[in-house]
Amino acid sequence: MLDVRHLQVLRSIAQEGSLAAAGRALHYSQPTITHHLAALESHFNARLVQRGPRGATLTELGEALLPHAEAVLERLREAELEVRSLAERGMRTLHIGTFPTAGALLLAPAVKRLHRQGVHISLTEGELPLLLRGLKARELDAALVFSQPGDRLDLEEDFEVHPLLADPLLLVMPEDHPCAALDRVPLGALRDTAWVGAADPHDPCDRVLAWACAQEGYEPLHVMRTDDYAVVQGLVAAGTGVALVPRLALGHPRPDLVVRPLASPDLAREISVALLRSTSAGAAQELIAALQEQAALVTERWTAA
């Protein structure tokens, strides 16, 4: 059976470039490093490290083993942190990320439910790229994320993704706009319309709008940019342009605005919760159940509206 110390030695040799430097990093003597390496190579009956006058490098087989060794060591580190947290606090801590528009309607009720179950929550709020980086760096156990047409959610196999709801992207127009009388507005009818967009042109809503307009053969013209959805509504009401706004972010629209779904294409972002597969099963299942329950209530309210 593999010994975790053997994997630590392999990783340290790869990082430090020699057996002596690996020993110093791990506070092992060189004979101890040699012993663990020999045991590892004996286990596989193969040479994993090439020694030379300028140090040591991994062989092709050693390079193949290294990512697996790193994954095992990372899982052990996570297990140690989790058990120590339980021992010190008497409860499991979940590090959860959310983007702003999902925090209030979806996550807040779920946090209340988890607290009742004895789970402590550490919360990080940010836009989607920040949350994805936090998940991949293992700084977050779970995060509310979304994907949309033309903009795939990129997560590794170490994560599982549970769908929650489809958040429609709605067209917000001034009440005197020529398309305001339509029940559903074709995107092709907005070819010559000005748009109010996000402050960052790479914002997900702007990207999906650009993708959808490209299907119609044109590029949207952005005349104003802001990240504040209240300001977006004010600018649209003033006749500056129209905007594409997620239903979760819309709140209660102003009376001098008209909100319509697009007819073609029908756009929505799929909101999900992404979790590390190593996340504590009990706490993870409570989180998923609480979020799915709240998402169902939100969808029901939208349907009834």
C-alpha positions in Angstrom: 0.0 0.0 0.0 1.2 3.5 -0.8 2.5 5.6 2.1 1.5 9.3 2.1 5.1 10.1 3.0 6.2 8.5 -0.3 3.9 10.9 -2.2 5.2 13.9 -0.2 8.7 13.0 -1.1 7.9 12.7 -4.8 6.1 16.1 -4.8 9.0 17.7 -2.9 11.6 16.4 -5.3 9.6 17.8 -8.2 9.3 21.2 -6.4 12.9 21.5 -5.1 14.9 19.8 -7.9 17.1 17.6 -5.7 16.9 14.9 -3.0 18.9 17.1 -0.6 16.7 20.1 -1.1 13.6 17.9 -0.8 14.9 16.6 2.5 15.4 20.2 3.8 11.9 21.2 2.8 10.4 18.2 4.6 12.8 18.2 7.5 14.0 14.7 6.6 17.5 13.5 6.4 18.8 12.5 3.0 18.8 8.8 3.9 15.1 9.1 4.9 14.3 10.8 1.5 16.2 8.0 -0.3 14.4 5.3 1.7 10.9 6.7 0.9 11.8 7.2 -2.8 13.2 3.7 -3.0 10.0 2.3 -1.4 7.8 4.2 -3.9 9.8 3.1 -6.9 9.8 -0.5 -5.6 6.0 -0.3 -5.3 5.7 0.5 -9.0 8.7 -1.5 -10.0 9.8 1.5 -12.0 12.2 4.5 -11.8 10.3 7.6 -11.0 13.2 10.1 -10.4 16.3 10.6 -12.6 19.3 11.6 -10.5 22.1 13.6 -12.0 25.0 15.9 -11.1 22.8 18.9 -11.3 20.0 17.5 -9.2 17.0 15.3 -9.7 14.1 15.4 -12.1 11.0 13.2 -12.5 11.0 10.6 -15.2 8.0 10.3 -17.5 6.4 7.8 -15.1 7.1 10.1 -12.2 5.5 13.0 -14.1 2.4 10.8 -14.7 2.2 10.0 -10.9 2.7 13.6 -9.7 -0.8 15.1 -10.3 -2.4 12.0 -8.6 0.0 12.5 -5.6 -0.8 16.2 -5.4 -4.6 15.4 -5.5 -4.3 12.8 -2.7 -2.2 15.2 -0.6 -4.7 18.1 -1.2 -7.6 15.9 -0.2 -5.8 14.9 3.0 -5.2 18.5 3.8 -8.9 19.3 3.3 -9.8 16.4 5.5 -7.5 17.6 8.3 -8.9 21.2 8.1 -12.4 19.9 8.2 -11.9 17.7 11.2 -9.9 20.3 13.1 -12.7 22.8 12.4 -15.3 20.4 13.8 -13.1 19.7 16.9 -12.5 23.4 17.6 -15.9 24.9 16.7 -18.2 21.9 17.3 -19.6 22.5 13.8 -18.8 22.1 10.1 -17.8 25.3 8.3 -18.9 25.7 4.6 -17.2 28.4 2.6 -19.8 29.5 0.1 -19.6 32.0 -2.8 -22.5 33.8 -4.5 -22.9 36.5 -7.1 -24.9 39.5 -5.9 -28.3 38.9 -7.5 -28.5 35.3 -6.2 -27.4 36.1 -2.7 -30.6 37.7 -1.3 -33.3 35.6 -3.0 -31.6 32.2 -3.1 -28.8 32.0 -0.6 -30.0 33.9 2.4 -32.9 31.5 3.3 -30.6 28.5 2.7 -28.0 30.0 5.2 -30.8 30.3 7.8 -31.7 26.6 7.3 -28.1 25.5 7.5 -27.4 27.5 10.7 -30.3 25.6 12.3 -28.6 22.3 11.3 -25.4 23.4 13.1 -23.4 24.4 10.0 -21.3 27.6 10.1 -21.3 29.6 6.9 -18.4 31.7 5.6 -19.6 33.9 2.7 -17.8 35.4 -0.3 -19.7 37.6 -2.7 -18.3 38.4 -6.2 -18.9 38.1 -9.9 -18.7 34.8 -11.7 -15.0 34.8 -12.6 -14.0 35.4 -8.9 -16.3 32.5 -7.8 -14.9 30.1 -10.3 -11.3 31.0 -9.3 -12.3 30.5 -5.6 -13.7 27.0 -6.4 -10.7 26.0 -8.5 -8.3 27.2 -5.8 -10.2 25.2 -3.2 -10.9 28.4 -1.3 -14.7 27.8 -1.6 -16.5 24.6 -0.9 -19.5 25.6 -2.9 -20.7 28.6 -5.0 -23.8 29.8 -6.8 -22.8 30.0 -10.4 -24.5 30.3 -13.8 -24.1 29.4 -17.5 -25.8 30.8 -20.5 -26.0 30.4 -24.3 -22.6 30.9 -25.9 -20.9 31.0 -22.5 -20.1 27.6 -21.1 -19.5 27.0 -17.4 -15.9 25.7 -17.1 -15.4 23.4 -14.1 -13.2 20.4 -13.6 -14.3 16.9 -12.8 -13.6 17.5 -9.1 -16.9 19.5 -8.9 -20.5 18.5 -9.2 -23.1 21.0 -10.5 -26.7 20.9 -9.3 -29.2 23.0 -11.4 -31.5 25.3 -9.5 -33.5 27.5 -11.9 -33.6 29.2 -15.2 -33.2 33.0 -14.8 -34.7 34.7 -17.9 -32.8 37.6 -19.4 -35.5 40.2 -20.0 -35.7 43.2 -22.3 -36.3 46.5 -20.4 -37.6 49.4 -22.5 -39.0 52.9 -22.0 -42.8 52.8 -22.2 -42.9 54.7 -25.5 -40.5 52.3 -27.3 -41.9 51.1 -30.7 -41.7 47.4 -29.4 -43.4 48.1 -26.1 -46.8 46.9 -27.5 -45.4 43.5 -28.4 -45.8 40.5 -26.0 -42.4 39.1 -27.0 -39.8 41.1 -28.8 -37.6 39.6 -31.6 -34.0 40.6 -31.2 -33.9 41.3 -34.9 -36.3 44.2 -34.4 -33.7 45.9 -32.1 -31.0 46.1 -34.8 -30.9 50.0 -34.7 -31.5 50.3 -30.9 -29.0 51.7 -28.4 -28.2 49.6 -25.4 -27.3 50.3 -21.7 -24.7 47.7 -20.8 -22.5 46.7 -17.9 -19.4 48.7 -16.9 -17.2 45.7 -18.0 -17.8 44.9 -21.6 -16.9 41.3 -20.8 -19.8 41.1 -18.3 -21.8 37.8 -18.9 -25.0 39.6 -19.9 -23.1 41.7 -22.4 -21.4 38.6 -23.8 -24.6 36.7 -24.2 -26.2 39.8 -25.8 -23.3 40.0 -28.3 -23.6 36.3 -29.0 -27.4 36.5 -29.6 -27.1 39.6 -31.8 -24.4 37.9 -33.8 -27.0 35.2 -34.6 -29.1 38.0 -36.1 -26.2 39.4 -38.1 -25.4 42.6 -36.2 -23.4 44.0 -33.2 -25.3 45.8 -30.4 -24.4 49.5 -29.9 -23.7 50.4 -26.2 -24.2 54.0 -25.4 -24.0 53.9 -21.5 -22.5 51.4 -19.1 -23.2 50.8 -15.4 -23.2 47.9 -12.9 -26.0 49.3 -10.8 -29.4 47.8 -12.0 -31.3 50.7 -10.4 -29.2 53.1 -12.6 -29.9 50.9 -15.6 -33.6 51.2 -15.1 -33.3 55.0 -14.6 -31.3 55.4 -17.8 -33.7 53.2 -19.8 -36.7 55.2 -18.4 -35.0 58.4 -19.5 -34.9 57.1 -23.1 -31.1 56.5 -23.2 -31.5 53.0 -24.6 -32.8 49.5 -23.8 -31.2 46.9 -21.5 -31.0 43.2 -21.0 -31.5 42.4 -17.3 -31.7 39.0 -15.5 -35.1 38.4 -13.8 -33.3 37.9 -10.4 -31.8 41.4 -10.7 -34.9 43.2 -11.9 -36.7 43.5 -8.5 -39.8 45.7 -8.9 -39.6 47.5 -12.3 -40.4 51.2 -12.4 -43.9 52.1 -13.7 -42.4 54.0 -16.5 -40.7 50.9 -17.9 -41.9 48.0 -20.0 -40.4 44.6 -19.5 -40.8 41.9 -22.1 -39.2 38.5 -22.9 -37.3 38.2 -26.1 -39.0 36.1 -28.8 -36.0 35.1 -30.7 -33.8 33.9 -29.2 -35.3 33.1 -25.8 -32.4 33.9 -23.5 -31.9 32.7 -19.9 -29.0 31.9 -17.6 -29.0 28.6 -15.8 -28.3 29.1 -12.1 -26.7 26.1 -10.3 -24.8 25.4 -7.2 -21.3 23.9 -7.7 -19.6 21.9 -5.0 -16.3 20.2 -4.5 -17.0 16.5 -4.5 -14.9 16.3 -1.3 -17.4 18.6 0.6 -18.8 17.1 3.7 -21.8 15.0 2.5 -24.3 16.0 5.2 -23.7 19.7 5.0 -23.6 19.6 1.2 -26.9 17.8 1.0 -28.5 20.3 3.3 -27.2 23.1 1.2 -28.4 21.6 -2.1 -31.9 20.8 -0.6 -32.3 24.3 0.9 -31.3 26.0 -2.4 -33.5 23.8 -4.5 -36.4 24.5 -2.2 -35.9 28.2 -2.4 -35.4 28.1 -6.2 -38.7 26.3 -6.5 -40.5 29.1 -4.5 -38.9 31.8 -6.6 -39.9 30.0 -9.9 -43.4 29.6 -8.6 -43.7 33.3 -7.8 -42.5 34.2 -11.2 -45.0 31.9 -12.8 -47.8 33.4 -10.8 -46.8 37.0 -11.5 
